[in-house]
């Protein structure tokens, strides 16, 4: 992505041209961004970031763009302090990375995964390697001098898929913490409202309420129906914020690209659940999780009209091109529910990680 903007602030005029690219460009999805300019009243420091979203996927490397210009005279040869933090849903900040000259430190889950790009003077861009689902969110770049400071925000978004999930216990049985655990168990996280809204814009429709990451309960309606609320308008139906311990709903989960491959295992006969788990393990893999099957369907275009066991004991199959014998006239992941694990026989979907 290329940024170009001529800026005039009190006391100076300058032109910035910056290219932010992935370390692994073949695996990196990004969009063009425009420059947001902010600064203090006297123009001593100006920090520039991308106000739109930086789009990537799980497992990729990405650069969060941030550049600064300063007319502060107090620095001399000393470099400014650069601090990157991540904003949580509760608006609290988590330290990501701090640099003061040659002294640099990454924190927590970012250790050994982030560093400064340092592409010339004024570059405070943060390189992030091996992006995870949890990396999604808003990041703040702050440049600090003894007397002056300025900051800017960068939104990191992931390409992925949202799906409604409930375990074998039944529908509408999860409190908030159960919902978080249920998504994590299926290689996913609780979806944000922004992720749910984007999925709705792409046609997602579920007439069942589910938890979101902010503790609200909502559901998307694309084609209004009487049984899905009294409103005749499409949109996101909102139950607002519910009691996280007492109230029970399903979970809207989000997952992104896979570090591996989901495939339907060819066997001489159909299998019960225990046999299916053993069959995948024998092939140096594992039985696929629900989130992995959804990611393979959405992002790897897996299309198979063959029901198969998944790790949670459900039986599902992915359809890209709908046909009459494969259930329904829309693309999606079809579900046969949670059959008896000992006596019902199906195929199995396995997952094998990349070396």
N, C-alpha and C positions, 0 to 999 in steps of 0.2 A: 504494500500500500504506500502511496506517496503523499506526503503532506507538503503543501506549498502555500505560504501566506506572507504577505508584506504587512508589517506591523509598525504602527507609529505610536509611541508612548512618550510621556514627558521626558525630554532630554535625549531621545535616541530614536533611530530608525534602523530596522534590520530586516533581513529576509532569511527565513529558515526553510530548508528543503531536507526532508528526512525520509528514509525508506526503512520501514519495519517489516522484516521478513521472518519466517520460521526457520529454525535450524534445519528442519526436515521439510523442505518446501513441498515435497511430493505427498506428505501426509498432513499438510496443514491447510485448513480451510479458513479463509479470511475475507473480509469485505473492506472496500474503500472507506476511509474515514475522513472527515473534515476536522479542522483544528479548532479547539476551544482555547481562547486566550483569557487569562486572568492575571491580575497583578495588584500590588499594593498601590496606594494613592500616589506615591512619588515615583513609581515606575522602577524602583531599585531592583526588583526581581520579578520576572515573568515566567510562569510555568505553563507549558503547553501539553495537553493530552488529547486523546480522541474522545469526543462526547458520545459517539454512537457505541455500538457493540463491537468488540473484537471477537470474531467467531472462529472456533476451532472444534476439536473433538478429543475424546479421551485418548491418552497415549501419545498425543502429538507434542511438539515443542512450539512455543509461541512467544512473541515479544510484545509486552505491554508498553506502548510508546509514551515517553515522557521526555521533554526537553526543557531547558531553562536558559534564560539569559539574565545577566546581572550587570548593573552599573555600580554595585556597592564597592566602595574603595577600601573597606575594612578587611577584606579577605587577604590582600597581598598575594602571596603564593600559596596560601592555605585553601584547600578545596572545601566547598560547603558540605554540610551534613545532608545526606539523602536518606529518606525514610519511606519505606513502603509498608502500608497496613491494609488489612482487609476488613470491610464493614460487615457485621453480622446482621441478621434480620432484626435484632433488637437494637441496632444502631451502635452497638459496642464495637470496638476495634481490636483486631488481633495483629500482633506484630508479624511481619513477613520477612523484612530485610532492612538492615541499616548499614550505611557506609559512611565513613569519615576518612577520606584519603585512602590509604592502603589498608586501613582496618575495616574489614567487612564481615558481617555476620548474618546468617539466615536462621530463622527460628522454627521450632516445632516440626510439623510435617513438611515444611519447605526446605529443610536442611538438605544440602547436596543436590537440590533441584532448581535453585534460583540463583542468579547472579546478575550484575550490571552488564549491559551491553558495552558501554563506554566507547561508542563510536564517535570519537572526537570531543572537543570541548562542548560542554552544555548538554551532554547526553546522559540522562538518568533512566533510560529505558530498562525495564526488567525482563530478562530472559527466563522463561519458565519451561522446564523440561518434564516430559512424562506427565502431562496434564491428567488430573483425576476428576471424578464426578464432583468431589467436594470443593474443587478449585473454582467452580462456578460462582460468580458474584461480582461485587464492586470493590475496586482497589483504589487506594489513595496514594498518590505520589507527592511527597512533601520535600521541599528544598529549604534548608534552614541555614541562615548566617547568624552571626552574633547579634545583629540588629534587625534583620529582615527575614521574612519567610513567605512562601506562597505554596499553594497546593493545587492539585487537579485530580479528577476522577477518571478511571478507566473501567468499563464494564466488560467482563469476560463471560461470554456465552458459549454454550456447547451445542453442537449439532447432535440431535438425539431423538428419542421417542418417549411419549407419555402413555402410560397404560394404567387402568384401574385394576387393583389387586385385592383379593381376599383369600385367606388360607382355607384349608379343608374344614375348619370348624364352622364355616358358614359366612354369609354376608352380614355386613353391619355389626361386626363383632370386635372391632379393634379400637382401643383408646389411642391417644396420640403417640405415646411411647411404643405401644404395640405396632402401630402403623409404621413408625420409623424402623423398627426391627424387622418387620415383614418385608419392607422394600430392600433393606440391606441384605437380607437373606436371599434375595432374588437378583443380586448384582445390580442394585439400583439405589436411589435415594428418594426421599419424599420430594415431589415436584414443587417448584415455586409457582406463584400465581402467573408470573410472566411466561413460564414454560407451558403451563396449562392453556393460557390465552393463545399462545402461538400454535399449540396443537389444535385448538378450536378453530383458528383461522384456516388451518389445513384440513378441516372437516371432522375433527374428533367430536363424537357425541356419545355421552353416557347418561342414562336416566337414573343414575344412582349417585348419592353424595359420597365424597371422600375427603380425607384429611389432606391439607397442603402443608408445606414446610413452615409457614408462619403461624400455624395453629388454627387457621380458618378451615371451614368445611364448605366445599363448593362442587358444582358439577356443570359440564358444558352441554348446551343444547344447540344443535345446528338447525334442525327442522322441528319447530315447536309442535308439541303434542299435548293433549289435555292431561294425560297421566303424568306428564313430566313438569308439572307446575301450571298455574293458571295463566301465566303470561303468554301472549301470542307472539312474542318477540324471541328471536334467537339470541344467544349470549351465554354468559357464565352466571348460573344461578348461585346465589350466595346465602349460606346459612350463618354467615358471620363467624365470630370466634366462639368456640365451644369449650366447655370444661374438659381439660386434657385428660383427666383421670376417669371421670364418670361417664362422659358421652362416648358412644361407640358408632363408628362408621367404617367404610372401606378406606383404602389408601390409594391416592394417585401417585404413582411412582414414575421416576425419570431415569433413563439409562442412555448411554452413548455408545460409541464405536467399541468393538471388541478387540482384545489382544489375543486373537485366536479365531477359530472357526467352529460354527455349529453345523452339524451334518446328521442326516438320518442314517442310522447304522443298519446295513443290510444283514439280516439273519435268516437261517433256514426256516425258522418258525417264529410265531409271535411269542411274546414274553410277559410274565407277570412283573411286578415292580422290582422285586429283589433280583430277579434274573436280569432285568434291564440295567440295574446299577452295576452288576458284575460284568455284564457284556461291555459297557463303556470302559470300565477300569481295565479290562483285559486288552483293550486297544490303546492303552496308555493315555486315556482321557478321563473324563468324568461325565456323569449324566448332566445335561444342560439345565440351567436355571431359567425361570420364566423370563427374566429381564434379558438374558442372553438370546433367547429365541426371538423376542420382540426386536432386539437390536439387529439380529441377522435378517429378520423380515424387512425392517424399515431401511437399514443402511447397506445391507449386503444383498437385498432383493431375493431372499430365499423364498421359494414358491414350491410347496410340496403338498399334495392332497393325501397325506399319509398321517393319520393320528399316531402320536408317540408319547411315551412317558416323559415327564420332566421331574426334576429333583424334589419338588414339593408334593409329588404324588398326583398331580393333575395330568390330563392327557390333552394335548393341543396340536395344532398344525398351522403353518403359515401360508397365506394365499395372497399373491400379488395380482394375478389375473383371475378374477372370479369366473367360475363355471358352474353349471346347474348341479352337478353331482358333488360339489365341494362346499355346499352350505352357504347360502346368501349370495347377493348380487353386488357386494362391496368387498374391496380388499380388506384384509385384517388377519389377526391370529384367532382362529376358531378354537373354541374350548368345548370339551366333552365332560367337564367337571372333574370330580375326584372319584373315579371308579374304585371298586374293591381291589386292594393291592395284591391280594393272594390269588384271586380266582379270575380276574379279568385279564385278557391277553391283548397286547398291542405291540407296536414297534417302539423304538426309543430314539430320542434326539441326544446326541453326545456333543461334548465341547472339548476341543483340544487347543491348548495354549500354544502361541508361537514360541519357538525357541529363542 
